[in-house]
Amino acid sequence: MTVALSRRASDVRVIGLISLAHGSSHFFHLVLPPMFPWLKDAFALSYAELGLLMSIFFVVSCVVQAASGFLVDRIGARPVLFAGVGLLALAALTYSQSNGYFMLIVGAVIAGCGNGIFHPVDYTLINHKISPANLPYAYSMHGVTGYLGWAAAPAFMVAIAELSDWRIAFLFAAVFEALVLLILWLNKSQLIDNVKERHENTHANTQASHPGIAPESTFAFLKLPAVWLCWIFFFFSMASTSSLQSFAPSALFSIYEVPLTIGSYYITLLALGSAGGVLFGGYLAAKLQAPERIVSTCLSITVVMCLMLFTGLISVDLIPIIFFALGFGYGVVAPSRDLLVKQATPKGVAGRVYGIVYSGIDLGAAIGPFIFGLFMDAGLPKALFLGIVLFQLMIIPTVFRVSADTRHTS
């Protein structure tokens, strides 16, 4: 009993630290978009130029994420985690001191380098340091804190910018990330990742299940169709989400005359809905054991909601409810999505698989805002909601194929 309680306490500490780091990374996804109205006026930028900043951030993150998975499998997760958090703090400091578009680009590159390490680090630590019985809780907390990070950033940044200015808002973001790094450093003993032990256990498991079979090559996992189907799923999912986060306030202002500051708080509602949805989605995924049905049903509902926003005919009073419900639908999908990725991941290559698969998130987030920034500059704000509908419709077939492939190979 004492050993079990000690293990549970250790799991709780590790889950808390990983979730804190993950939440801070999602917070940094949205430190820049809420400042778009201020940056647009300060530097006379177009929506396309602002969208390009997010594209740069996520393209860099995409490349770093794919590479960092291999680095995590080689040197361990902890040093990579510390480097990523430190880079995010440096990026916010760079934003705060920007004197033009070029410095904003430099900040976006630094932030992309920092953001790219989190999913390979987080899932490697969770899979290898959390006891199997507590894994569902770890995945749930990890997902919830990500959405809470999204929820906190717009409210945090807009409130400080309104009270002072946008430079002070970025400075506060830098201080926040520095505090996260300090907490992780003070608890570094909880984040030790024994790479040698991981590889030895993987080799032992391989020999036990397939005696005499040589280990597969470093890149063998890239031949698995399920890995690339998961990548496509993440690409279209994040292309729609990041576009909504970046331009929904401006689109709502153009279509419904909703003030920009109010529209920014709707992004917070979107994230809070997602946090609630991921908790319910975990329960639903465990109960139904049918991720393809959960994903297709939820996405069909969110498609209808986006079409309602596209019409420009709904009551302004309904918009906050729709944004919360959209977020809830996205959140319900998340545990089923993560379950599919875990089922598609061969043993011993978690860092590499998560690095490649989650790079789809970054590339989708890079391309989406840039495309819809062009539509916004062209005076077509309704194209934002119609495009999100099309992206979500692209997701549904992939999840059925991934589910079929993982059942076939299991």
C-alpha positions as CSV (number, residue, x, y, z in Angstrom):
1,M,0.0,0.0,0.0
2,T,2.8,2.4,0.9
3,V,4.6,1.7,-2.4
4,A,1.4,2.2,-4.3
5,L,0.8,5.6,-2.6
6,S,4.4,6.6,-3.2
7,R,4.1,5.8,-6.9
8,R,0.8,7.6,-7.2
9,A,2.3,10.7,-5.5
10,S,5.2,10.6,-7.9
11,D,2.9,10.3,-10.9
12,V,0.9,13.3,-9.7
13,R,4.0,15.4,-9.4
14,V,5.3,14.4,-12.9
15,I,1.9,14.9,-14.5
16,G,1.6,18.3,-12.8
17,L,5.1,19.4,-14.1
18,I,4.5,18.2,-17.6
19,S,1.0,19.7,-17.7
20,L,2.4,23.1,-16.5
21,A,5.0,23.1,-19.3
22,H,2.4,22.0,-21.9
23,G,-0.1,24.7,-20.8
24,S,2.7,27.3,-21.1
25,S,3.4,26.2,-24.7
26,H,-0.2,26.6,-25.6
27,F,-0.3,30.0,-23.9
28,F,2.5,31.1,-26.3
29,H,0.5,29.9,-29.3
30,L,-1.8,32.9,-28.5
31,V,0.4,35.6,-27.1
32,L,0.7,37.1,-30.6
33,P,-2.8,37.0,-32.2
34,P,-4.6,39.0,-29.5
35,M,-2.0,41.7,-30.1
36,F,-2.7,41.9,-33.9
37,P,-4.9,45.1,-33.6
38,W,-2.2,46.9,-31.6
39,L,0.7,45.7,-33.9
40,K,-1.4,46.5,-37.0
41,D,-1.6,50.1,-35.9
42,A,1.9,50.4,-34.4
43,F,3.7,49.2,-37.6
44,A,1.0,49.7,-40.3
45,L,0.8,46.0,-41.1
46,S,-1.7,44.2,-43.2
47,Y,-3.6,41.1,-42.1
48,A,-1.6,39.0,-44.5
49,E,1.6,40.2,-42.8
50,L,0.2,39.4,-39.4
51,G,-0.9,36.0,-40.5
52,L,2.6,35.4,-42.0
53,L,4.0,35.9,-38.5
54,M,2.0,32.9,-37.3
55,S,2.9,31.0,-40.4
56,I,6.6,31.5,-39.6
57,F,6.1,30.5,-36.0
58,F,4.5,27.2,-36.9
59,V,6.7,26.4,-39.9
60,V,9.7,26.7,-37.7
61,S,7.9,24.7,-35.0
62,C,7.0,22.0,-37.5
63,V,10.7,21.5,-38.5
64,V,11.9,21.6,-34.9
65,Q,9.2,19.3,-33.7
66,A,10.1,16.6,-36.3
67,A,13.8,16.9,-35.4
68,S,13.3,17.2,-31.6
69,G,11.6,13.8,-31.5
70,F,14.9,12.2,-32.6
71,L,16.8,14.4,-30.1
72,V,14.6,13.3,-27.2
73,D,15.2,9.6,-28.1
74,R,18.9,10.3,-28.1
75,I,19.7,12.6,-25.2
76,G,16.5,12.5,-23.1
77,A,13.5,14.7,-22.6
78,R,14.6,16.9,-19.7
79,P,17.3,19.0,-21.3
80,V,15.2,19.5,-24.4
81,L,12.3,20.7,-22.2
82,F,14.4,23.3,-20.4
83,A,15.7,24.6,-23.7
84,G,12.2,25.0,-25.2
85,V,10.8,26.8,-22.2
86,G,13.8,29.2,-22.1
87,L,13.4,30.0,-25.8
88,L,9.7,30.9,-25.3
89,A,10.7,33.4,-22.6
90,L,13.3,34.9,-25.0
91,A,10.7,35.1,-27.8
92,A,8.3,37.2,-25.6
93,L,11.2,39.5,-24.6
94,T,12.0,39.9,-28.3
95,Y,8.4,40.8,-29.2
96,S,8.3,43.4,-26.4
97,Q,11.4,45.2,-27.8
98,S,10.3,45.1,-31.5
99,N,10.9,48.2,-33.5
100,G,9.5,46.9,-36.8
101,Y,8.3,43.9,-38.7
102,F,11.7,42.2,-38.9
103,M,12.1,42.0,-35.1
104,L,8.6,40.4,-34.9
105,I,9.8,37.8,-37.4
106,V,12.8,37.1,-35.3
107,G,10.6,36.7,-32.2
108,A,8.3,34.3,-34.2
109,V,11.4,32.2,-35.2
110,I,12.6,32.0,-31.6
111,A,9.1,31.1,-30.4
112,G,8.8,28.4,-33.1
113,C,12.0,26.8,-32.0
114,G,10.8,26.8,-28.4
115,N,7.3,25.5,-29.2
116,G,8.6,22.6,-31.4
117,I,9.9,20.5,-28.5
118,F,6.8,20.1,-26.3
119,H,4.8,17.2,-27.7
120,P,7.8,14.8,-28.2
121,V,9.0,15.7,-24.7
122,D,5.6,15.5,-23.0
123,Y,4.5,12.2,-24.5
124,T,7.8,10.6,-24.0
125,L,7.8,11.5,-20.3
126,I,4.2,10.5,-19.9
127,N,4.6,7.1,-21.6
128,H,7.8,6.2,-19.7
129,K,7.3,7.8,-16.2
130,I,3.6,7.4,-15.5
131,S,2.3,4.0,-14.3
132,P,-0.2,2.4,-16.7
133,A,-3.1,2.8,-14.3
134,N,-2.7,6.5,-14.2
135,L,-2.1,7.1,-18.0
136,P,-5.7,8.1,-18.7
137,Y,-5.5,10.8,-16.1
138,A,-2.1,12.0,-17.4
139,Y,-3.5,12.3,-21.0
140,S,-6.5,14.1,-19.7
141,M,-4.6,16.6,-17.5
142,H,-2.1,17.2,-20.3
143,G,-4.9,18.0,-22.8
144,V,-6.9,20.2,-20.3
145,T,-3.9,22.4,-19.4
146,G,-3.2,22.9,-23.1
147,Y,-6.7,24.3,-23.6
148,L,-6.4,26.4,-20.4
149,G,-3.2,27.9,-21.8
150,W,-5.2,28.9,-24.9
151,A,-7.9,30.3,-22.7
152,A,-5.6,32.3,-20.5
153,A,-3.5,34.0,-23.2
154,P,-6.1,36.3,-24.9
155,A,-7.5,37.4,-21.6
156,F,-4.0,37.9,-20.1
157,M,-2.6,39.8,-23.1
158,V,-5.6,42.0,-23.9
159,A,-6.1,43.0,-20.3
160,I,-2.5,44.1,-19.8
161,A,-2.4,45.8,-23.2
162,E,-5.5,47.8,-22.3
163,L,-4.2,48.8,-18.9
164,S,-0.7,49.7,-20.2
165,D,0.4,48.8,-23.7
166,W,1.3,45.9,-25.9
167,R,5.0,45.9,-25.0
168,I,4.3,45.5,-21.3
169,A,1.9,42.6,-22.2
170,F,4.8,40.8,-23.9
171,L,7.1,41.5,-21.0
172,F,4.6,40.0,-18.6
173,A,4.4,36.9,-20.9
174,A,8.2,36.6,-20.7
175,V,8.2,36.8,-16.9
176,F,5.4,34.1,-16.8
177,E,7.5,31.7,-18.9
178,A,10.6,32.4,-16.8
179,L,8.7,31.4,-13.7
180,V,7.6,28.2,-15.4
181,L,11.2,27.4,-16.2
182,L,12.2,28.1,-12.5
183,I,9.5,25.7,-11.2
184,L,10.7,23.0,-13.7
185,W,14.3,23.5,-12.7
186,L,13.5,23.2,-8.9
187,N,11.7,19.9,-9.6
188,K,14.2,18.6,-12.2
189,S,14.7,15.3,-10.3
190,Q,11.1,14.4,-11.2
191,L,11.8,14.8,-14.9
192,I,14.8,12.5,-15.3
193,D,14.5,10.5,-18.5
194,N,16.8,7.4,-18.6
195,V,17.4,7.0,-22.3
196,K,19.6,4.0,-21.9
197,E,17.0,2.2,-19.8
198,R,14.3,3.0,-22.4
199,H,16.3,1.6,-25.3
200,E,17.2,-1.6,-23.3
201,N,13.5,-2.2,-22.4
202,T,12.5,-1.7,-26.0
203,H,15.1,-4.1,-27.2
204,A,14.1,-6.7,-24.5
205,N,10.4,-6.4,-25.5
206,T,11.3,-6.8,-29.2
207,Q,13.3,-9.9,-28.5
208,A,10.6,-11.4,-26.3
209,S,7.9,-11.0,-28.9
210,H,10.1,-11.7,-32.0
211,P,13.2,-13.8,-30.9
212,G,16.1,-13.4,-33.2
213,I,14.6,-10.5,-35.2
214,A,17.0,-7.5,-35.6
215,P,15.7,-4.1,-34.5
216,E,14.1,-2.1,-37.3
217,S,15.9,0.9,-38.7
218,T,15.5,4.4,-37.2
219,F,13.1,5.5,-39.9
220,A,11.1,2.3,-40.2
221,F,8.0,3.8,-38.5
222,L,7.7,6.2,-41.5
223,K,6.4,3.3,-43.6
224,L,3.3,3.0,-41.5
225,P,0.2,4.5,-43.2
226,A,-1.5,5.2,-39.8
227,V,1.3,7.6,-38.9
228,W,0.7,9.7,-42.0
229,L,-3.1,9.6,-41.7
230,C,-2.7,10.9,-38.1
231,W,-0.5,13.6,-39.6
232,I,-3.2,14.6,-42.0
233,F,-5.8,14.6,-39.2
234,F,-3.6,17.0,-37.2
235,F,-2.9,19.2,-40.2
236,F,-6.5,20.0,-41.1
237,S,-7.6,20.2,-37.5
238,M,-5.0,22.8,-36.5
239,A,-5.4,24.7,-39.8
240,S,-9.0,25.3,-38.8
241,T,-8.4,26.0,-35.1
242,S,-5.5,28.4,-35.6
243,S,-7.3,30.3,-38.3
244,L,-10.3,30.7,-36.0
245,Q,-8.0,31.9,-33.1
246,S,-6.1,34.3,-35.3
247,F,-8.9,36.0,-37.2
248,A,-12.3,35.3,-35.6
249,P,-12.3,38.6,-33.6
250,S,-11.7,40.6,-36.8
251,A,-14.2,38.5,-38.8
252,L,-16.9,39.0,-36.2
253,F,-16.3,42.7,-36.2
254,S,-16.7,42.8,-40.0
255,I,-19.7,40.6,-40.1
256,Y,-21.6,41.3,-36.9
257,E,-19.9,44.5,-35.7
258,V,-18.7,42.8,-32.5
259,P,-15.9,45.0,-30.9
260,L,-12.4,43.5,-31.3
261,T,-11.8,43.3,-27.6
262,I,-15.0,41.4,-27.0
263,G,-14.1,39.1,-29.9
264,S,-10.8,38.3,-28.3
265,Y,-12.6,37.1,-25.2
266,Y,-14.7,34.8,-27.4
267,I,-11.4,33.0,-28.2
268,T,-11.1,32.5,-24.4
269,L,-14.6,31.0,-24.4
270,L,-13.5,28.7,-27.2
271,A,-10.6,27.4,-25.2
272,L,-12.6,27.0,-22.0
273,G,-15.2,25.0,-23.9
274,S,-12.3,22.8,-25.2
275,A,-11.0,22.3,-21.6
276,G,-14.5,21.0,-20.5
277,G,-14.9,19.0,-23.7
278,V,-11.6,17.1,-23.3
279,L,-12.7,15.9,-19.8
280,F,-16.0,14.7,-21.1
281,G,-14.3,13.3,-24.2
282,G,-12.0,11.2,-22.1
283,Y,-15.0,9.6,-20.4
284,L,-16.8,9.1,-23.7
285,A,-13.7,7.5,-25.3
286,A,-13.3,5.0,-22.5
287,K,-17.0,4.2,-22.5
288,L,-17.7,3.9,-26.3
289,Q,-14.3,2.6,-27.5
290,A,-15.3,4.0,-30.9
291,P,-13.1,7.0,-31.7
292,E,-14.2,7.3,-35.3
293,R,-17.8,7.7,-34.3
294,I,-17.0,10.3,-31.6
295,V,-14.8,12.4,-34.0
296,S,-17.2,12.3,-36.9
297,T,-20.3,13.2,-34.8
298,C,-18.6,16.1,-33.0
299,L,-17.0,17.5,-36.2
300,S,-20.4,17.3,-38.0
301,I,-21.9,19.4,-35.2
302,T,-19.1,22.0,-35.3
303,V,-19.5,22.2,-39.1
304,V,-23.1,23.2,-38.7
305,M,-22.1,25.9,-36.1
306,C,-19.5,27.4,-38.5
307,L,-22.1,27.4,-41.3
308,M,-24.4,29.4,-38.9
309,L,-21.6,32.0,-38.3
310,F,-20.9,32.1,-42.1
311,T,-24.5,33.2,-42.9
312,G,-24.1,36.5,-40.9
313,L,-27.8,36.1,-39.9
314,I,-27.6,34.7,-36.4
315,S,-28.2,36.9,-33.3
316,V,-25.1,38.5,-31.8
317,D,-26.3,37.2,-28.4
318,L,-25.8,33.6,-29.6
319,I,-22.2,34.0,-30.7
320,P,-20.5,33.4,-27.3
321,I,-22.6,30.3,-26.8
322,I,-21.6,29.1,-30.3
323,F,-17.9,29.7,-29.5
324,F,-18.1,27.8,-26.3
325,A,-19.9,24.9,-28.0
326,L,-17.4,24.9,-30.8
327,G,-14.6,24.6,-28.3
328,F,-16.4,21.9,-26.4
329,G,-16.8,19.9,-29.6
330,Y,-13.0,20.3,-30.4
331,G,-12.2,19.1,-26.9
332,V,-14.4,16.0,-27.0
333,V,-12.5,14.9,-30.1
334,A,-9.0,15.2,-28.5
335,P,-8.9,12.1,-26.3
336,S,-10.1,9.9,-29.1
337,R,-7.5,11.5,-31.4
338,D,-4.7,10.8,-28.9
339,L,-5.9,7.3,-28.4
340,L,-5.6,6.6,-32.1
341,V,-2.1,8.1,-32.2
342,K,-1.0,5.9,-29.3
343,Q,-2.4,2.8,-31.0
344,A,-0.5,3.7,-34.1
345,T,2.8,4.2,-32.3
346,P,5.3,1.3,-32.3
347,K,7.1,0.7,-29.0
348,G,10.3,2.5,-28.4
349,V,9.9,5.2,-30.9
350,A,7.5,7.5,-29.1
351,G,9.6,10.6,-29.5
352,R,10.0,10.1,-33.2
353,V,6.4,9.3,-34.0
354,Y,5.0,12.1,-31.9
355,G,7.5,14.5,-33.4
356,I,6.4,13.6,-37.0
357,V,2.7,13.3,-36.3
358,Y,2.4,16.5,-34.3
359,S,4.4,18.4,-36.9
360,G,1.2,18.3,-38.8
361,I,-0.3,20.6,-36.1
362,D,2.5,23.1,-36.8
363,L,2.2,23.0,-40.5
364,G,-1.5,23.3,-40.5
365,A,-1.3,26.3,-38.1
366,A,1.3,27.9,-40.4
367,I,-0.7,27.6,-43.6
368,G,-4.2,28.3,-42.2
369,P,-3.6,31.9,-40.9
370,F,-1.7,32.9,-43.9
371,I,-4.4,31.8,-46.3
372,F,-7.2,33.4,-44.3
373,G,-5.2,36.6,-43.8
374,L,-5.3,37.0,-47.6
375,F,-9.1,36.6,-47.5
376,M,-9.4,39.1,-44.7
377,D,-7.3,41.6,-46.6
378,A,-9.6,41.0,-49.6
379,G,-12.6,42.0,-47.5
380,L,-14.0,38.4,-47.4
381,P,-14.4,37.7,-43.6
382,K,-17.1,35.1,-44.2
383,A,-14.5,32.9,-46.0
384,L,-12.9,32.2,-42.6
385,F,-15.9,30.2,-41.4
386,L,-16.6,28.5,-44.8
387,G,-12.9,27.5,-45.0
388,I,-13.0,26.0,-41.5
389,V,-16.0,24.0,-42.6
390,L,-14.1,22.6,-45.6
391,F,-11.0,21.7,-43.4
392,Q,-13.1,19.9,-40.9
393,L,-14.8,17.9,-43.6
394,M,-11.3,16.7,-44.7
395,I,-10.7,15.3,-41.3
396,I,-13.6,12.8,-41.0
397,P,-12.4,10.2,-43.6
398,T,-8.9,10.1,-42.1
399,V,-10.0,9.0,-38.7
400,F,-12.1,6.1,-40.1
401,R,-9.0,4.9,-42.1
402,V,-6.7,5.2,-39.0
403,S,-9.1,3.3,-36.9
404,A,-9.4,0.5,-39.5
405,D,-5.6,0.3,-39.9
406,T,-4.8,0.1,-36.2
407,R,-7.5,-2.6,-35.7
408,H,-6.0,-4.5,-38.6
409,T,-2.4,-4.4,-37.2
410,S,-3.3,-4.9,-33.6
